[in-house]
Amino acid sequence: MRKRTLYVLQAATFLGGMGYGVMFTVLDDFRDKYGIAESQLGLIVGIGFLTGFVSQIFFAPLADKGHAKKLVMTGITIEIVGTVFMAFGHAFLPLLIGRLLAGFGVGISEPALRRILILSDPERMGHNLGLIISASVAGFTAGPVVSALTADTLGISAPFLIVVVLLLPVAYGLFRLQFHEVAAEDAPPQKLAFDLLRIKPLAGAIVIGLALYAMIGTFDAIWSLMMSDMSAPTWVANLGISLFALPMIFLAPRGGRMTQRIGPFKASIIGLSIGALCLVLYGTLWSPYPMLAIGIAHGIVDGLTITGGSAAIAIVAPRERLASAQGLYGGLQTLTGGVAAVIAGAAYGSIGRTTYVCCAVLMLMFIATGAWLAKDSLHMKGEVVAN
């Protein structure tokens, strides 16, 4: 892959993460300034996951048919429109529409982007996936910084508009790039990817990966609310997000190489099991300050293992249907994240931080089920293969 292509794809992923990071850190402002209830905030977070599911399931197979560039461009355009809605929405409905569009745009572009990354350099698949994850996490980490510097002085709209302004030249850069596309006669005939679930190792990798998004949906929906209710200073809440994400920025490429070497199934199972333990601690620790230390450890583990799911899918999926498999994986993950966010937002009002403990139990159930489905392939490692 030409470095220019990788850089532009990283920039697009970075800004997508930044937009989400901005939204994540102003949820308490939406509640306190606009009077939006916790359950509605959960819906705002969750709707993006749900539309991401629909878009990945229905559009990812098109990337295997020679339309990867069109999908990436279309996704970025829709993401820009959704972010504008988030900037100017001061009530539940426009914010919901904005998050819906943003999630739809990311869902359209992400499987196509991953197909390009994987097939461009199979020997460095883990490393390149790690670079993209690093960009996403770096953007998510930058979001709270942008919010902290601009939201109080320029208004809640400002950080969202900054993301829009930065996305415009990136969209132009993507337009000028030339991607390798599949010839029409070589494209697979399947319109959807659900038939891939008959491949047990692939189904197992997907189920294990659902644990990650159950964690993300729960964490994102209630973290800032929990920090506010624990009377944590704003800098502690935002620093906690940054300390959680910072190790992943630097470790994800190295972790991608590690997971490709030791085996992506093993890496995912170990990393997510430790993540479940961290959730239990978030739900039981008495103060936000020790949560900072847990967040650092959690971020390190995720940084080293988070590429395992995508790498496992790439290894066990048919080569000609890589985008379809990645879209199925990402779609079911985002569906899980959306449902988890909605449930967590509602549950937090009733059981408080115990919501984290319940999520940890669910994660362990996903991990055990997925490991059983993929039991004959847990040792697999290496590169993408044709099958």
C-alpha positions in Angstrom: 0.0 0.0 0.0 1.3 3.5 -0.8 2.0 5.5 2.3 -0.2 8.3 1.0 -3.2 6.0 0.9 -2.6 4.8 4.4 -2.2 8.3 5.7 -5.4 9.5 4.2 -7.3 6.5 5.6 -5.8 7.1 9.0 -6.8 10.8 8.9 -10.4 9.8 8.0 -10.5 7.3 10.9 -8.9 9.8 13.3 -11.6 12.4 12.6 -14.4 9.8 12.8 -13.0 8.9 16.3 -12.7 12.6 17.2 -16.4 13.2 16.4 -17.4 10.4 18.6 -15.1 11.5 21.4 -16.6 15.0 21.3 -20.1 13.6 21.6 -19.1 11.2 24.3 -17.7 14.0 26.5 -20.7 16.4 26.2 -23.4 13.9 27.1 -23.6 15.4 30.6 -23.9 18.9 29.0 -26.8 17.6 26.9 -28.5 16.4 30.1 -27.8 19.5 32.2 -28.3 22.2 29.6 -30.9 20.7 27.3 -32.8 18.6 29.9 -32.3 15.3 28.0 -32.9 12.3 30.2 -30.3 9.6 30.8 -32.5 7.1 28.9 -32.7 9.4 25.9 -28.9 9.9 26.1 -28.6 6.1 25.9 -30.7 6.1 22.8 -28.6 8.8 21.2 -25.4 6.8 21.8 -27.1 3.5 20.9 -28.7 4.7 17.6 -25.4 5.2 16.0 -24.4 1.6 16.8 -27.7 0.3 15.4 -27.4 2.2 12.1 -23.8 1.1 11.9 -25.1 -2.5 12.1 -27.6 -2.0 9.2 -25.2 -0.2 7.0 -22.4 -2.7 7.5 -24.6 -5.7 6.9 -26.2 -4.3 3.7 -23.3 -2.3 2.1 -20.1 -4.2 3.0 -20.7 -6.9 0.3 -20.6 -4.1 -2.3 -16.9 -3.5 -1.4 -16.2 -7.1 -2.6 -17.8 -6.2 -5.9 -15.6 -3.3 -6.9 -17.2 -0.4 -5.1 -14.8 0.1 -2.1 -13.9 3.7 -3.0 -17.5 4.7 -3.6 -18.4 3.3 -0.2 -15.6 5.1 1.6 -16.5 8.4 0.0 -20.3 8.0 0.6 -19.7 7.1 4.2 -17.5 10.2 4.9 -20.1 12.5 3.3 -22.9 11.1 5.4 -20.7 11.4 8.5 -20.1 15.1 7.8 -23.9 15.7 7.5 -24.5 13.8 10.8 -21.9 15.8 12.6 -23.5 19.1 11.5 -26.8 17.9 13.0 -24.9 17.1 16.2 -23.5 20.7 16.2 -26.8 22.5 15.9 -29.1 20.1 17.6 -30.3 21.4 21.0 -33.0 18.8 21.6 -33.4 15.1 21.6 -34.7 14.5 18.0 -32.0 16.5 16.0 -29.3 15.0 18.2 -30.7 11.5 17.6 -30.8 12.2 13.8 -27.2 13.4 13.8 -25.9 10.4 15.7 -28.0 8.1 13.4 -26.3 9.6 10.3 -22.8 9.6 11.8 -23.2 5.9 12.6 -24.6 5.2 9.2 -21.7 6.9 7.5 -19.0 5.0 9.5 -20.8 1.8 8.9 -20.8 2.2 5.2 -17.1 3.1 4.9 -15.4 0.9 7.5 -15.6 -2.6 6.0 -14.4 -1.2 2.6 -11.5 0.5 4.3 -10.5 -2.7 6.1 -10.7 -4.7 2.9 -8.2 -2.2 1.3 -5.9 -2.5 4.3 -5.9 -6.2 4.5 -5.4 -7.1 0.9 -2.9 -4.3 0.2 -0.3 -6.0 2.4 -1.3 -9.3 3.9 2.1 -9.8 5.6 1.6 -6.6 7.5 -2.2 -7.1 8.1 -1.9 -6.9 11.9 0.3 -3.9 11.8 -1.9 -1.9 9.4 -5.1 -2.8 11.3 -3.3 -1.6 14.4 -2.4 1.7 12.7 -6.0 2.3 11.8 -7.1 1.4 15.4 -4.5 3.8 16.7 -5.9 6.6 14.5 -9.4 5.9 15.7 -8.4 5.9 19.4 -6.2 8.9 18.9 -9.1 10.8 17.5 -11.4 9.6 20.3 -8.8 10.8 22.8 -8.4 14.2 21.0 -12.2 14.7 21.2 -12.3 15.5 24.9 -9.4 17.9 24.5 -11.1 19.8 21.7 -14.3 19.9 23.8 -12.4 21.1 26.9 -10.8 23.9 24.9 -13.8 25.1 22.9 -17.2 24.0 24.4 -17.2 26.3 27.4 -15.9 29.3 25.6 -17.4 29.0 22.1 -20.4 26.7 22.8 -21.2 23.1 22.5 -21.5 23.4 18.7 -17.8 24.4 18.3 -16.0 21.1 18.7 -18.5 19.4 16.3 -17.9 22.1 13.7 -14.1 21.7 14.0 -14.5 18.1 13.1 -16.6 19.0 10.1 -14.0 21.5 8.9 -11.2 19.0 9.2 -13.2 16.3 7.4 -13.7 18.3 4.3 -10.0 18.2 3.0 -9.8 14.6 4.0 -12.8 13.8 1.9 -11.1 15.6 -1.0 -7.9 13.6 -0.4 -9.9 10.3 -0.5 -11.6 11.4 -3.8 -8.2 11.8 -5.4 -6.9 8.4 -4.3 -6.9 5.3 -6.6 -7.9 2.1 -4.9 -7.5 -1.4 -6.3 -11.0 -2.7 -7.1 -12.3 -6.2 -7.9 -13.3 -6.8 -11.5 -17.0 -7.4 -12.0 -16.5 -10.9 -13.3 -14.5 -11.9 -10.2 -17.0 -10.5 -7.7 -18.8 -13.0 -5.4 -22.6 -13.4 -6.1 -23.9 -13.2 -2.5 -25.7 -10.0 -1.6 -25.5 -10.5 2.2 -23.0 -12.2 4.4 -25.1 -14.2 6.9 -24.2 -17.5 5.1 -20.7 -17.0 6.4 -21.9 -17.8 9.9 -21.9 -21.5 8.8 -18.1 -21.3 9.1 -17.7 -22.2 12.8 -14.3 -20.4 13.4 -15.7 -17.2 11.9 -18.9 -17.4 14.0 -16.8 -18.0 17.1 -14.6 -15.0 16.3 -17.7 -12.8 15.9 -19.2 -14.0 19.2 -16.0 -13.3 21.0 -15.9 -9.9 19.4 -19.4 -9.1 20.7 -17.9 -8.9 24.2 -15.8 -5.9 23.1 -18.8 -3.9 22.0 -20.9 -4.9 25.0 -18.2 -3.3 27.0 -17.8 -0.2 24.7 -21.6 0.5 24.6 -21.9 0.2 28.4 -18.8 2.3 29.1 -19.7 5.0 26.7 -23.3 5.4 27.7 -22.7 5.9 31.5 -19.0 6.9 32.1 -19.4 10.7 32.0 -22.7 10.4 33.9 -21.1 8.3 36.6 -18.1 10.7 36.9 -20.6 13.6 37.3 -22.6 11.7 39.9 -19.5 10.8 41.9 -18.7 14.6 42.0 -15.4 14.0 40.1 -13.7 17.1 38.7 -14.2 17.6 35.0 -10.4 17.1 34.5 -10.6 13.7 36.2 -13.4 12.5 34.0 -11.7 13.7 30.8 -8.2 12.5 31.9 -9.7 9.1 32.7 -10.8 8.8 29.1 -7.4 9.9 27.8 -5.5 7.6 30.1 -7.7 4.7 29.0 -7.1 5.4 25.3 -3.5 6.7 25.3 -1.8 3.3 25.5 -3.8 2.0 22.6 -2.6 4.8 20.3 1.0 3.6 20.7 0.5 -0.1 21.3 -2.1 -1.0 18.7 0.4 -1.5 15.8 2.7 -3.4 18.0 -0.2 -5.4 19.4 -1.4 -6.1 15.8 2.0 -7.7 15.1 1.8 -9.6 18.4 -1.7 -10.9 17.8 -0.7 -12.1 14.3 2.3 -13.9 15.8 0.7 -15.6 18.9 -2.7 -16.0 17.4 -5.6 -13.6 17.2 -8.1 -15.9 19.0 -5.9 -16.3 22.0 -5.1 -12.5 22.1 -8.8 -11.6 22.0 -9.9 -14.1 24.7 -7.1 -13.0 27.1 -7.6 -9.3 26.5 -11.4 -9.3 26.8 -11.3 -11.5 29.9 -9.1 -8.9 31.6 -11.4 -6.2 30.3 -14.3 -7.8 32.0 -12.4 -7.8 35.3 -11.7 -4.0 34.8 -15.4 -3.4 34.4 -16.1 -5.1 37.7 -13.6 -2.7 39.3 -15.2 0.3 37.7 -18.5 -0.8 39.2 -17.2 -1.4 42.7 -14.3 1.1 43.4 -15.2 3.8 45.9 -13.5 6.7 44.2 -12.8 8.0 40.7 -9.1 8.4 41.4 -8.1 4.7 41.6 -10.2 4.2 38.4 -7.5 6.2 36.6 -5.0 3.6 37.4 -7.3 0.8 36.3 -8.0 2.7 33.1 -4.3 2.8 32.2 -4.0 -0.9 32.8 -7.2 -1.6 30.8 -5.9 0.6 27.9 -2.6 -1.2 27.8 -4.3 -4.6 27.6 -6.7 -3.4 24.9 -3.9 -1.8 22.9 -2.1 -5.1 22.7 -5.1 -7.3 21.9 -7.8 -5.2 20.2 -6.8 -6.1 16.7 -7.3 -9.8 17.4 -10.9 -9.9 16.3 -10.4 -8.3 12.9 -7.3 -10.4 12.3 -9.1 -13.6 13.3 -11.9 -12.8 10.8 -9.4 -12.0 8.1 -7.6 -15.4 8.6 -10.7 -17.6 8.6 -12.9 -15.8 6.0 -12.9 -16.6 2.3 -10.4 -14.2 0.7 -12.9 -13.0 -2.0 -15.4 -12.1 0.7 -13.2 -10.2 3.2 -15.3 -7.0 3.2 -18.5 -9.0 3.7 -17.0 -10.9 6.6 -15.6 -7.7 8.2 -19.0 -6.0 7.7 -20.8 -8.9 9.3 -18.4 -8.8 12.2 -18.6 -5.0 12.6 -22.3 -4.9 12.0 -23.1 -7.5 14.8 -20.6 -5.7 17.0 -22.2 -2.3 16.6 -25.7 -3.9 17.1 -24.5 -5.3 20.4 -22.9 -2.0 21.3 -26.1 -0.1 20.5 -28.3 -2.5 22.5 -25.8 -2.4 25.4 -25.8 1.4 25.4 -29.6 1.7 25.4 -29.9 -0.9 28.2 -27.0 0.6 30.2 -28.5 4.1 30.0 -31.8 2.8 31.4 -30.2 0.5 33.9 -27.9 3.1 35.3 -30.9 5.1 36.6 -32.1 2.0 38.5 -29.0 0.1 39.7 -26.2 2.6 39.2 -22.7 1.4 38.8 -23.8 -2.2 39.2 -24.5 -1.9 35.5 -20.8 -2.4 34.9 -20.8 -5.7 36.8 -23.7 -7.0 34.8 -21.9 -6.1 31.6 -18.8 -8.0 32.8 -20.9 -11.2 33.3 -22.3 -10.8 29.8 -18.8 -10.4 28.3 -17.6 -13.6 29.9 -20.6 -15.5 28.4 -19.8 -14.2 24.9 -16.1 -15.2 25.3 -17.0 -18.7 26.5 -19.5 -19.3 23.7 -17.2 -18.0 21.0 -14.3 -20.0 22.2 -16.4 -23.2 22.1 -17.5 -22.5 18.5 -13.9 -21.8 17.4 -12.3 -24.5 19.6 -10.6 -26.2 16.6 -9.1 -23.0 15.4 -8.0 -21.2 18.6 -4.4 -22.0 17.7 -4.5 -20.3 14.3 -2.0 -17.5 13.5 -0.4 -15.9 10.5 -1.6 -14.3 7.3 -4.7 -14.1 5.2 -5.2 -17.3 3.3 -7.5 -18.2 0.4 -10.1 -20.8 1.3 
